Amino acid sequence: MTDLLSTKIPPRNAKRTSLMQLRPRHLEKVDRIARRPFFDRAIMHEFLLENYDRLFGALRPKPKQVPSDELRKCLMILNLLDLIEARREELEEDAARSACST
């Protein structure tokens, strides 16, 4: 993966320093989504928000959830969408470089 994504991946066994820390499963999903031929930020935001728990797991166990967890999920999704767009730009640059070199 690129420097953008690899610098943010914590070790798999490391404890989170905050509930909003990106985990490897988040960044793997970023790379998969970025490689899709079509990307609409609004549609993806809605999809990720509706399916956050299924895709990434809950932030906290159900009995310990608080109302602000929804805000945290929304902010994390915005960060993920920014990473997806940056990764898509990197992939486009790589494709353009490889097209020029051939």
HELIX and SHEET records of a PDB file:
HELIX    1   1 ASP A    3  SER A    6  1                                   4    
HELIX    2   2 PRO A   24  ALA A   34  1                                  11    
HELIX    3   3 ARG A   41  GLU A   50  1                                  10    
HELIX    4   4 TYR A   52  PHE A   56  1                                   5    
HELIX    5   5 LYS A   62  LYS A   64  5                                   3    
HELIX    6   6 SER A   68  SER A  101  1                                  34    
END                                                                             
